[in-house]
């Protein structure tokens, strides 16, 4: 209620604190659409300043400290989301994830780091029951989930900007032969890792929707079976997964 009162005051609307009426926690429109935000004049930010911000994230990811790596991945998820940062910054960070040869990756290759978390994920499928190792195993699982979220953001942004295929053209074979099968595998493990399956489903939908070659590889890698598994999990206990998987299902219908 206090937060809503502050926003109303910023809009110049009266605030009735005596009202006991229940109001939903969510806003009908994003804060960015409120009048006072539209009128704000922000100082210009140079390309160099935006690159510096992304470089701070890269420094955290390149650290030998595991907590710094986690902070770096959390920052990367935000920096690839145009709803949480400037679109130009999101494009800059996303390009570093999608394109291994991006000039910004010279000092630290963000593409290789993120993709290695997705591809080489032994901890993700480990079934150790030891309580002593549970905390250590939880860290890479969380780190990988954040990496999938950042990749999902990057793919969605570049797809919406019509930049995806030109950006990944030099690495298209790797995306087809390595990333697509791995994402299909993630989708098939929805029973144990439903959140990762959600991100995998979104990534697959974006890639397959952009290029028929990706869609065909998704089908050849067992996409239909993976979708069926994820659909069952989604319908039973995870509505968001069911919704995301439906998009994958519809795309595969087109390459039947």
C-alpha positions as a printed NumPy array, in Angstrom:
array([[  0.   ,   0.   ,   0.   ],
       [  2.823,   2.394,   0.788],
       [  4.478,   1.767,  -2.578],
       [  1.182,   2.259,  -4.396],
       [  0.61 ,   5.503,  -2.462],
       [  4.034,   6.808,  -3.537],
       [  3.291,   6.035,  -7.192],
       [ -0.121,   7.679,  -6.99 ],
       [  1.41 ,  10.774,  -5.434],
       [  3.994,  10.905,  -8.233],
       [  1.113,  10.834, -10.716],
       [ -0.575,  13.702,  -8.892],
       [ -3.486,  11.536,  -7.795],
       [ -5.082,  11.819,  -4.343],
       [ -4.181,   9.125,  -1.824],
       [ -7.008,   7.877,   0.416],
       [ -5.383,   6.155,   3.388],
       [ -8.729,   5.674,   5.146],
       [ -9.935,   3.206,   2.518],
       [ -9.947,  -0.428,   3.631],
       [-10.624,  -1.731,   0.147],
       [ -8.46 ,  -4.654,  -0.881],
       [ -6.308,  -3.884,  -3.925],
       [ -4.255,  -6.345,  -5.964],
       [ -0.479,  -6.326,  -5.52 ],
       [  0.146,  -6.018,  -9.256],
       [ -0.263,  -2.854, -11.334],
       [ -2.512,  -2.753, -14.366],
       [  0.261,  -1.137, -16.412],
       [  4.058,  -1.273, -16.06 ],
       [  5.59 ,   1.631, -14.167],
       [  7.324,   2.678, -17.401],
       [  3.908,   3.645, -18.797],
       [  3.053,   6.012, -15.95 ],
       [  2.944,   9.695, -16.828],
       [  5.636,  10.851, -14.432],
       [  8.091,   8.321, -15.864],
       [  7.365,   9.395, -19.437],
       [  8.221,  12.989, -18.538],
       [ 11.535,  12.155, -16.87 ],
       [ 14.553,  13.348, -18.811],
       [ 17.444,  10.987, -18.171],
       [ 21.021,  12.033, -18.895],
       [ 22.507,  10.427, -22.009],
       [ 24.657,   7.355, -21.481],
       [ 27.528,   6.765, -23.87 ],
       [ 28.296,   3.44 , -25.539],
       [ 31.524,   3.337, -23.535],
       [ 29.619,   3.668, -20.256],
       [ 27.252,   0.876, -21.256],
       [ 30.198,  -1.318, -22.218],
       [ 31.827,  -0.561, -18.861],
       [ 28.686,  -1.794, -17.073],
       [ 28.737,  -5.068, -19.007],
       [ 32.487,  -5.372, -18.389],
       [ 31.859,  -5.224, -14.632],
       [ 29.613,  -8.258, -15.063],
       [ 32.299,  -9.983, -17.116],
       [ 34.835,  -9.32 , -14.339],
       [ 32.515, -10.974, -11.814],
       [ 32.067, -14.   , -14.075],
       [ 35.813, -14.342, -14.611],
       [ 36.531, -14.255, -10.875],
       [ 37.811, -17.345,  -9.064],
       [ 35.324, -16.62 ,  -6.268],
       [ 32.082, -18.584,  -6.573],
       [ 29.976, -15.871,  -4.928],
       [ 31.277, -13.337,  -7.476],
       [ 30.28 , -15.715, -10.277],
       [ 26.758, -15.89 ,  -8.866],
       [ 26.518, -12.09 ,  -8.645],
       [ 27.79 , -11.867, -12.209],
       [ 25.135, -14.252, -13.53 ],
       [ 22.383, -12.431, -11.639],
       [ 23.627,  -9.186, -13.173],
       [ 23.749, -10.735, -16.652],
       [ 20.112, -11.838, -16.404],
       [ 19.134,  -8.235, -15.643],
       [ 21.408,  -6.761, -18.324],
       [ 19.838,  -8.943, -21.034],
       [ 16.292,  -7.925, -20.085],
       [ 15.202,  -4.688, -21.825],
       [ 12.471,  -4.246, -19.208],
       [ 15.124,  -3.935, -16.493],
       [ 17.853,  -2.018, -18.308],
       [ 18.268,   0.153, -21.401],
       [ 17.546,  -1.736, -24.619],
       [ 20.925,  -0.703, -26.031],
       [ 22.644,  -2.196, -22.972],
       [ 20.551,  -5.358, -23.277],
       [ 21.56 ,  -5.701, -26.929],
       [ 25.215,  -5.206, -26.037],
       [ 25.149,  -7.869, -23.303],
       [ 23.025, -10.26 , -25.36 ],
       [ 25.359, -10.072, -28.336],
       [ 28.254, -11.137, -26.12 ],
       [ 26.278, -14.212, -25.099],
       [ 25.148, -15.154, -28.601],
       [ 28.28 , -14.364, -30.609],
       [ 31.61 , -15.888, -29.52 ],
       [ 33.532, -13.579, -31.868],
       [ 32.009, -10.338, -30.578],
       [ 34.815,  -7.775, -29.988],
       [ 33.608,  -7.323, -26.403],
       [ 34.527, -10.956, -25.701],
       [ 38.266, -10.452, -26.258],
       [ 39.158,  -9.925, -22.6  ],
       [ 36.66 , -12.496, -21.306],
       [ 34.493, -14.614, -23.58 ],
       [ 31.024, -14.386, -22.091],
       [ 29.614, -16.691, -24.786],
       [ 32.001, -19.506, -23.874],
       [ 31.333, -19.068, -20.164],
       [ 27.533, -19.134, -20.422],
       [ 27.434, -21.961, -22.944],
       [ 29.874, -24.074, -20.915],
       [ 27.462, -23.859, -17.977],
       [ 24.69 , -25.137, -20.238],
       [ 26.622, -27.871, -22.027],
       [ 28.942, -29.251, -19.321],
       [ 26.499, -29.676, -16.459],
       [ 27.421, -32.851, -14.573],
       [ 26.058, -31.407, -11.316],
       [ 22.735, -30.788, -13.012],
       [ 22.12 , -34.507, -13.427],
       [ 23.882, -35.773, -10.308],
       [ 21.778, -37.725,  -7.839],
       [ 24.002, -37.588,  -4.771],
       [ 22.145, -38.006,  -1.5  ],
       [ 24.963, -36.712,   0.708],
       [ 23.911, -33.742,   2.829],
       [ 27.545, -32.66 ,   3.099],
       [ 27.753, -32.049,  -0.646],
       [ 24.213, -30.73 ,  -1.182],
       [ 25.148, -27.075,  -0.687],
       [ 28.093, -27.353,  -3.088],
       [ 25.954, -29.052,  -5.72 ],
       [ 23.212, -26.444,  -5.34 ],
       [ 25.537, -23.629,  -6.448],
       [ 26.244, -24.852, -10.015],
       [ 22.571, -25.782, -10.446],
       [ 21.522, -22.219,  -9.585],
       [ 24.297, -20.791, -11.732],
       [ 23.156, -22.877, -14.686],
       [ 19.533, -21.84 , -14.22 ],
       [ 20.584, -18.186, -14.36 ],
       [ 22.665, -18.888, -17.473],
       [ 19.614, -20.396, -19.163],
       [ 17.56 , -17.364, -18.173],
       [ 20.165, -15.004, -19.663],
       [ 20.314, -17.029, -22.899],
       [ 16.522, -17.029, -23.086],
       [ 16.489, -13.234, -22.696],
       [ 19.177, -12.773, -25.334],
       [ 17.472, -14.991, -27.905],
       [ 14.073, -13.358, -27.35 ],
       [ 15.507,  -9.837, -27.624],
       [ 17.483, -10.475, -30.819],
       [ 14.547, -12.323, -32.344],
       [ 12.235,  -9.373, -31.645],
       [ 14.81 ,  -6.989, -33.166],
       [ 15.205,  -9.219, -36.275],
       [ 18.91 ,  -9.619, -35.495],
       [ 19.098, -13.243, -34.398],
       [ 20.071, -15.103, -37.567],
       [ 22.648, -12.538, -38.711],
       [ 24.211, -12.478, -35.238],
       [ 24.627, -16.244, -34.886],
       [ 25.309, -16.998, -38.566],
       [ 29.022, -17.654, -37.988],
       [ 28.172, -20.187, -35.251],
       [ 24.998, -21.639, -36.748],
       [ 26.476, -25.134, -37.082],
       [ 27.337, -25.152, -33.361],
       [ 23.847, -24.008, -32.433],
       [ 22.381, -26.761, -34.622],
       [ 24.61 , -29.673, -33.619],
       [ 25.346, -28.842, -29.962],
       [ 22.932, -26.375, -28.377],
       [ 19.639, -27.622, -29.84 ],
       [ 20.138, -31.271, -28.723],
       [ 21.196, -30.079, -25.261],
       [ 18.095, -27.914, -24.897],
       [ 15.934, -30.86 , -25.976],
       [ 17.621, -32.951, -23.283],
       [ 16.852, -30.228, -20.723],
       [ 13.236, -30.274, -21.833],
       [ 13.085, -34.027, -21.276],
       [ 14.207, -33.601, -17.637],
       [ 11.197, -31.458, -16.745],
       [ 10.209, -33.877, -14.006],
       [ 13.325, -33.048, -11.978],
       [ 14.139, -29.567, -13.28 ],
       [ 10.911, -27.821, -14.376],
       [ 12.361, -24.305, -14.292],
       [ 15.247, -25.251, -16.565],
       [ 12.735, -26.987, -18.824],
       [ 10.768, -23.738, -19.057],
       [ 13.815, -21.805, -20.211],
       [ 14.822, -24.609, -22.585],
       [ 11.346, -24.577, -24.094],
       [ 11.481, -20.823, -24.668],
       [ 14.95 , -21.013, -26.205],
       [ 13.867, -23.833, -28.519],
       [ 10.73 , -21.954, -29.561],
       [ 12.753, -18.867, -30.44 ],
       [ 15.429, -20.77 , -32.356],
       [ 13.041, -23.108, -34.176],
       [ 10.747, -20.21 , -35.013],
       [ 13.648, -18.312, -36.572],
       [ 15.125, -21.07 , -38.721],
       [ 13.606, -24.242, -40.161],
       [ 16.978, -26.004, -39.85 ],
       [ 16.784, -25.533, -36.08 ],
       [ 13.223, -26.859, -36.029],
       [ 14.204, -29.966, -37.989],
       [ 17.175, -30.617, -35.678],
       [ 14.905, -30.207, -32.687],
       [ 12.58 , -32.865, -34.116],
       [ 15.47 , -35.214, -34.986],
       [ 16.9  , -34.858, -31.458],
       [ 13.758, -36.266, -29.875],
       [ 11.856, -33.026, -29.539],
       [  8.423, -34.652, -29.734],
       [  9.127, -37.077, -26.893],
       [ 10.673, -34.318, -24.773],
       [  7.671, -32.088, -25.392],
       [  5.302, -34.873, -24.374],
       [  7.195, -35.397, -21.099],
       [  7.257, -31.675, -20.361],
       [  3.578, -31.306, -21.247],
       [  2.62 , -33.978, -18.729],
       [  4.655, -32.271, -15.997],
       [  3.211, -28.904, -16.914],
       [ -0.412, -30.035, -16.944],
       [  0.065, -31.832, -13.646],
       [  1.933, -29.24 , -11.612],
       [  3.466, -26.33 , -13.566],
       [  1.122, -24.21 , -15.71 ],
       [  3.893, -21.929, -16.985],
       [  5.769, -24.933, -18.383],
       [  2.608, -26.222, -20.066],
       [  2.127, -22.84 , -21.753],
       [  5.735, -22.601, -22.932],
       [  5.822, -26.169, -24.23 ],
       [  2.683, -25.556, -26.269],
       [  4.637, -23.001, -28.321],
       [  7.283, -25.65 , -29.082],
       [  4.582, -28.119, -30.004],
       [  2.983, -25.702, -32.46 ],
       [  6.315, -24.969, -34.139],
       [  7.108, -28.667, -34.606],
       [  3.733, -29.14 , -36.31 ],
       [  4.98 , -26.871, -39.08 ],
       [  7.899, -29.18 , -39.923],
       [  5.941, -32.439, -39.814]])
